[in-house]
Amino acid sequence: MAKNMKSWPTTVAFVWLFGLTWLAYYGSLEGPFHFDDQVFILDNQILPNFAEIIRSLARPFSSGRALSLLTLHLNYVVHGFAVQGYHLVNTCIHAFNTFLVFFLILRLLPVQLELISQSAITKTPYFPLWWIACSGASLFAVHPLMSASVLYITQRSGLLATMFYLLAFLSYLQLRSHLSHSTKRWWWFGTTLLCFWLAFKCKEAVLAALLIPLWYEGIIRVPNPERQRNFLKWVALWLVIFGAVMGIYLNNASHLFEDSAFIGFGSKHLWGMWPHWQTMLRVLIHYWKLLILPLPQWMSVDHGFSISYAFFDVWALFSFAVHLVILGLAYWAAKRRNILLSLGVGWFYISLAPYMIVPERDVFVEYKTYLPAAGGILIVASLLCWLFKNPTVRLLVTQQSDREASYQNSSRTRVYPTSLKVFVIILVGLGIIGTWKRVEVHQDLLSLWKDAIQTSPYKSRVLYNLGYAYAQEKHYTAAILYAQKSLQMNRASVHSQISLARFYVRNQLPEQSIVEYQELLSLEKQYPYWDWGEIGFQAYYELGQLYTQLKRWQDALPLLLEAMQRKPEDTGVHEVLGKVNIHLGQQAEAFQHFQYAVEKNPASPAAHFYLGALWLQANQPRQALPHLLMTIQLAPQEPDNYNNLGIAHQILGNRSAAIQAFQKALQLQPNHHNAGRNLKALQASMESKPE
């Protein structure tokens, strides 16, 4: 009967878990790009460059998450920046990961039950194992905490890293079961290494998970002191291998030690290692809290979390004691041969270890728990196995007869497992509702950051992003208010400063905008060692543009020249500089800027327009004509282009072509003053001097 039962449960589990995942994430496809999606997807110059991505993927120990970027590139090739396709892929990866979690539990349960029974199981009825594995995977599929990775498109790196790591660990378990067969052993060994390398090329933090198999090997030997002693040499070898891999990686990861990205390595204005470690001890408690009870009011896309600046933080010490108790529980579980519980605890802590070791600006973000949550589900499966213990042992331990086992456990078999199944169904239902709420929050930027401000009302970045969301909805008064609040929380927030200046411009308050831009430029002089990069360029460029709009040409010129020095290849700066030079009477300089803009960006209608106008001003209509024709090709609905084309034809003596050009300009804009005047003058001259 067991054999017949095994012919269908895998398919049923696959269909059930995929369907459950899509039910939980129903309506998520319309969620916008948000947070770092702007940088890593929308503004990423490498994303369309397939060759560069492949080169990065071919460098085995380099960071950069090339495999994740490759999948984003495929999304871009298929449908550009249509957000639905990106969400579709993320949800499918999560659904597949739930299936891998199902297989992981299903693979580990017989090992645990075999150790408990202290005898080899030769005939294992399948359904109790299947039910426990499917229940655990279902909870993983609908857990609201997982939505932080599924709905955040950039965190596809975490989804893919988890997928390949689960495949690597499952391959490793297969490798252990084929130690006596050399061919299969080497095949599974190669598969394990390949999957782990693919996980690394998705997210570098998965390197720490190399220690999870070591933890697993240790806990299955804890009940046997003799096997523990024999295992010590393998521990030493494993640690040497791990140290070598980490050394090679760190040699190719200099970005870990840059103040612009990470904190505490020589930085004098940000917190260091000791405060970070104390802070992370508290953060891990909150991760456990969200795994156990993911209430909506506790969840956010951007948590505000205080840093433990005190030399000995009381709550950090308390958290450290709690972690010791949990690790002690894991050791106790290993002694009792509870593999799932002990492995789940180790899986959780080892997966989060990189964030303990390497200080980052974001100490508490939900998407970091995606891989560790698989360990949490192992703990849940262990609990389900314990609750299901009597009927499971009755089915699995084959020394007893079916009749004797049925007699001994009949009452609990009928009642207790049924109530347990109802309890699991209730948990899955609550998980779906919680995930729906997170999906609803992610439907637009405004609702996302309104939700975030409930948990982080005093965090500068949350206030800034809420202001940006209001600006996207054209509510500029609210946008200005939240940008100002963001600056009150952090006067050094350059993003808030430049956004506030932009919001003033959009709200038609240019003088206030100038004050904010000047304040930002003074910050750069005050803190020149910060990584200003794009922000510094934008400040000079945008303030220069604002002065040109106010026709303050002399004020605009030095700012734009500074912007050009910082980013000489930017054609937009050259175009604005060309306009300023025209109004200052510097025609030669204007010509050079527009000529450069045309060479670097032949599809710029503004550069062609002004270059054609300069040639006309120099009474060179033949040189102007190609640029004027190009402006019409690039911007066929712009009447000024046809007016200038008519002037060129008129100078060349092509009166009929000139009349057609002026008439086209008037057709597009009937009250176009210059085109109407030029057409009347040309017609009058033709009446007095016909062709």
GIVEN-V436916 format. One record per backbone hydrogen bond with DSSP energy under -0.5 kcal/mol. NH is the residue of the N-H (numbers start at 0). CO is the residue of the C=O. E is the energy in kcal/mol with one decimal. If there is no record, write none. Layout:
NH;CO;E
NH;CO;E
This chain:
4;0;-2.3
5;1;-1.7
6;3;-1.0
7;4;-1.1
8;4;-1.2
11;7;-2.2
12;8;-3.1
13;9;-2.4
14;10;-2.6
15;11;-2.9
16;12;-2.9
17;13;-2.2
18;14;-2.5
19;15;-2.7
20;16;-2.2
21;17;-2.2
22;18;-2.1
23;19;-2.3
24;20;-2.0
25;22;-1.0
27;24;-1.9
29;26;-0.6
30;27;-1.6
31;441;-0.7
36;33;-2.2
37;34;-1.0
39;35;-2.8
40;36;-1.9
41;36;-1.9
42;37;-2.4
43;40;-0.6
44;42;-0.7
46;43;-0.5
48;45;-1.6
49;47;-1.2
52;48;-1.7
53;49;-2.3
54;50;-2.1
55;51;-2.1
56;52;-2.3
57;53;-1.9
58;54;-0.6
58;55;-0.8
59;57;-0.9
61;58;-1.2
62;251;-0.6
66;200;-1.5
67;200;-0.7
68;64;-2.2
69;65;-2.1
70;66;-1.7
71;67;-1.8
72;68;-2.3
73;69;-2.1
74;70;-2.0
75;71;-2.3
76;72;-2.5
77;73;-2.1
78;74;-2.6
79;75;-2.2
81;78;-1.8
82;80;-0.6
84;81;-0.9
85;81;-0.7
86;82;-2.0
87;83;-2.3
88;84;-1.9
89;85;-2.1
90;86;-2.4
91;87;-2.0
92;88;-2.4
93;89;-2.1
94;90;-2.4
95;91;-2.2
96;92;-2.2
97;93;-1.9
98;94;-1.3
99;95;-1.8
100;96;-2.4
101;97;-2.0
102;98;-2.0
103;99;-2.4
104;100;-2.4
105;101;-2.3
106;102;-2.0
107;103;-1.9
108;104;-2.4
109;105;-0.6
111;107;-2.2
112;108;-2.7
113;109;-2.2
114;110;-2.0
115;111;-2.2
116;112;-2.4
117;113;-1.2
118;113;-1.1
121;119;-0.7
124;122;-0.7
129;125;-2.5
130;126;-2.9
131;127;-2.1
132;128;-2.6
133;129;-2.7
134;130;-2.3
135;131;-2.4
136;132;-2.4
137;133;-2.1
138;134;-1.9
139;135;-1.8
140;136;-2.2
141;137;-1.7
142;138;-1.0
145;142;-1.6
146;142;-0.5
146;143;-1.1
147;144;-1.1
148;145;-1.4
149;145;-1.9
150;146;-2.6
152;150;-0.9
154;151;-1.6
155;152;-1.8
156;153;-1.3
157;154;-0.6
158;154;-1.7
159;155;-3.0
160;156;-2.4
161;157;-2.1
162;158;-2.2
163;159;-2.7
164;160;-2.2
165;161;-2.6
166;162;-2.0
167;163;-2.3
168;164;-2.8
169;165;-2.4
170;166;-2.3
171;167;-2.2
172;168;-2.2
173;169;-1.9
174;170;-2.4
175;171;-2.0
176;172;-1.2
177;173;-0.5
177;174;-1.1
178;175;-0.8
180;177;-1.4
181;179;-0.6
184;180;-2.6
185;181;-2.4
186;182;-1.8
187;183;-2.7
188;184;-2.1
189;185;-2.3
190;186;-2.1
191;187;-2.3
192;188;-2.2
193;189;-2.5
194;190;-2.5
195;191;-2.2
196;192;-2.5
197;193;-2.4
198;194;-2.1
199;195;-2.2
200;196;-2.0
201;198;-1.1
202;198;-2.0
205;202;-1.4
206;203;-2.1
207;204;-1.2
208;205;-1.1
209;206;-1.9
210;207;-2.1
211;208;-1.3
212;208;-0.6
213;209;-0.5
214;210;-2.3
215;211;-2.6
216;212;-2.6
217;213;-1.9
218;214;-2.4
219;215;-1.7
220;217;-1.1
221;217;-0.8
223;220;-1.5
224;222;-0.6
227;223;-1.7
228;224;-1.9
229;225;-1.7
230;226;-1.1
231;227;-0.7
231;228;-0.8
234;230;-2.0
235;231;-2.1
236;232;-2.1
237;233;-2.7
238;234;-2.5
239;235;-2.0
240;236;-2.4
241;237;-2.7
242;238;-2.7
243;239;-2.3
244;240;-2.5
245;241;-2.5
246;242;-2.3
247;243;-2.5
248;244;-2.3
249;245;-3.0
250;246;-1.8
251;247;-0.7
251;248;-1.5
252;249;-1.3
255;252;-1.6
256;253;-1.8
257;254;-1.4
260;257;-1.3
261;257;-2.8
262;358;-1.3
265;263;-1.3
275;271;-1.5
276;272;-2.8
277;273;-2.2
278;274;-2.4
279;275;-2.8
280;276;-1.7
281;277;-1.2
282;278;-2.2
283;279;-2.5
284;280;-0.8
285;281;-1.4
286;282;-2.1
287;283;-2.2
288;284;-2.2
289;285;-2.5
290;286;-2.1
291;287;-2.3
292;288;-3.0
294;292;-2.1
297;294;-1.8
298;295;-1.3
302;363;-0.7
304;302;-0.6
307;274;-0.6
308;306;-1.6
316;312;-2.4
317;313;-2.4
318;314;-2.5
319;315;-2.4
320;316;-2.0
321;317;-2.1
322;318;-2.5
323;319;-2.0
324;320;-2.0
325;321;-2.3
326;322;-2.6
327;323;-2.4
328;324;-2.2
329;325;-1.9
330;326;-2.0
331;327;-2.6
332;328;-2.6
333;329;-2.1
334;330;-2.3
335;331;-1.7
336;333;-1.6
337;332;-3.6
338;336;-1.3
341;337;-1.9
342;338;-2.9
343;339;-2.3
344;340;-1.9
345;341;-2.1
346;342;-3.1
347;343;-2.1
348;344;-2.1
349;345;-2.8
350;346;-2.1
351;347;-1.2
352;348;-0.7
352;349;-0.8
354;351;-0.8
355;351;-0.9
355;352;-1.0
356;352;-1.9
357;353;-2.8
358;356;-0.7
360;260;-0.6
362;360;-1.0
367;364;-1.1
368;365;-1.9
369;366;-1.3
371;367;-0.5
372;368;-2.1
373;369;-0.6
373;370;-1.3
374;370;-0.7
374;371;-0.9
375;371;-1.5
376;372;-2.2
377;373;-1.4
378;374;-1.6
379;375;-1.9
380;376;-2.6
381;377;-2.0
382;378;-2.2
383;379;-2.6
384;380;-2.5
385;381;-2.2
386;382;-2.6
387;383;-2.2
388;385;-1.3
391;387;-2.2
392;388;-3.1
393;389;-2.1
394;390;-1.6
395;391;-2.7
396;392;-2.4
397;395;-0.9
399;396;-0.8
404;400;-2.5
405;401;-2.3
406;402;-2.1
407;403;-2.1
408;404;-1.7
409;405;-0.8
412;408;-2.4
413;409;-1.6
414;410;-1.6
415;411;-0.8
416;411;-1.1
418;414;-2.0
419;415;-1.9
420;416;-2.4
421;417;-2.1
422;418;-2.1
423;419;-2.3
424;420;-2.4
425;421;-2.3
426;422;-2.2
427;423;-2.6
428;424;-2.4
429;425;-2.5
430;426;-2.4
431;427;-2.3
432;428;-2.1
433;429;-2.6
434;430;-2.5
435;431;-2.5
436;432;-1.9
437;433;-1.7
438;434;-2.6
439;435;-2.6
440;436;-2.1
441;437;-1.7
442;439;-1.4
443;440;-0.6
447;443;-1.9
448;444;-2.3
449;445;-2.0
450;446;-1.9
451;447;-1.7
452;448;-1.7
453;449;-0.5
453;450;-1.0
454;450;-0.7
454;451;-0.7
455;451;-2.0
458;455;-1.2
459;457;-0.5
462;458;-2.1
463;459;-2.5
464;460;-2.6
465;461;-2.2
466;462;-2.1
467;463;-2.3
468;464;-2.3
469;465;-2.2
470;466;-2.2
471;467;-2.0
472;468;-1.1
473;470;-1.7
474;469;-2.8
475;473;-1.1
478;474;-2.0
479;475;-2.6
480;476;-1.9
481;477;-2.3
482;478;-2.1
483;479;-2.3
484;480;-2.0
485;481;-2.2
486;482;-1.8
487;483;-1.8
488;484;-1.8
489;485;-1.6
492;489;-1.9
493;491;-1.4
496;492;-1.9
497;493;-2.5
498;494;-2.0
499;495;-2.5
500;496;-1.9
501;497;-2.0
502;498;-2.8
503;499;-2.1
504;500;-1.7
505;501;-2.4
506;502;-1.7
507;504;-1.7
508;503;-3.0
512;508;-1.6
513;509;-2.4
514;510;-1.6
515;511;-1.8
516;512;-2.4
517;513;-2.5
518;514;-2.0
519;515;-2.1
520;516;-2.3
521;517;-1.9
522;518;-1.7
523;519;-1.6
524;520;-1.5
525;521;-1.8
526;522;-2.7
527;524;-0.5
529;526;-1.5
531;529;-1.4
534;531;-1.6
535;531;-0.8
536;532;-1.6
537;533;-2.9
538;534;-2.3
539;535;-1.8
540;536;-2.6
541;537;-3.1
542;538;-2.0
543;539;-2.1
544;540;-2.3
545;541;-2.5
546;542;-2.2
547;543;-1.8
548;544;-2.1
549;545;-1.6
550;547;-1.2
551;546;-3.1
552;550;-1.1
555;551;-1.8
556;552;-1.9
557;553;-0.7
558;554;-0.7
559;555;-2.3
560;556;-2.2
561;557;-1.9
562;558;-2.1
563;559;-2.3
564;560;-1.9
565;561;-1.7
566;562;-1.8
569;566;-1.8
570;568;-0.6
573;569;-1.1
574;570;-2.2
575;571;-2.2
576;572;-2.7
577;573;-2.3
578;574;-1.8
579;575;-2.3
580;576;-2.7
581;577;-1.9
582;578;-2.0
583;579;-1.5
584;581;-1.3
585;580;-3.0
586;584;-1.2
589;585;-2.1
590;586;-2.6
591;587;-2.0
592;588;-2.0
593;589;-2.4
594;590;-2.5
595;591;-2.2
596;592;-2.2
597;593;-2.3
598;594;-2.0
599;595;-2.4
600;596;-2.3
603;600;-1.6
604;602;-0.8
607;603;-1.8
608;604;-2.4
609;605;-2.5
610;606;-2.2
611;607;-2.5
612;608;-2.3
613;609;-2.3
614;610;-2.0
615;611;-2.1
616;612;-2.5
617;613;-1.7
618;615;-2.0
619;614;-2.9
623;619;-1.6
624;620;-2.1
625;621;-0.7
626;622;-0.5
627;623;-2.2
628;624;-2.5
629;625;-1.7
630;626;-2.0
631;627;-1.6
632;628;-1.8
633;629;-2.5
634;630;-2.9
637;634;-1.4
638;636;-0.7
640;637;-0.9
641;637;-0.8
642;638;-2.0
643;639;-2.4
644;640;-2.0
645;641;-2.4
646;642;-1.9
647;643;-2.3
648;644;-2.4
649;645;-2.3
650;646;-2.4
651;647;-2.0
652;648;-0.5
652;649;-0.9
653;648;-2.8
654;652;-1.5
657;653;-2.2
658;654;-2.7
659;655;-2.1
660;656;-1.9
661;657;-2.6
662;658;-2.7
663;659;-2.0
664;660;-1.9
665;661;-2.2
666;662;-2.2
667;663;-2.0
668;664;-2.1
671;668;-2.1
672;670;-0.8
675;671;-2.1
676;672;-2.5
677;673;-2.7
678;674;-2.3
679;675;-2.2
680;676;-2.3
681;677;-2.2
682;678;-2.6
683;679;-2.5
684;680;-2.1
685;681;-2.0
686;682;-1.7
687;683;-1.7
688;684;-2.8
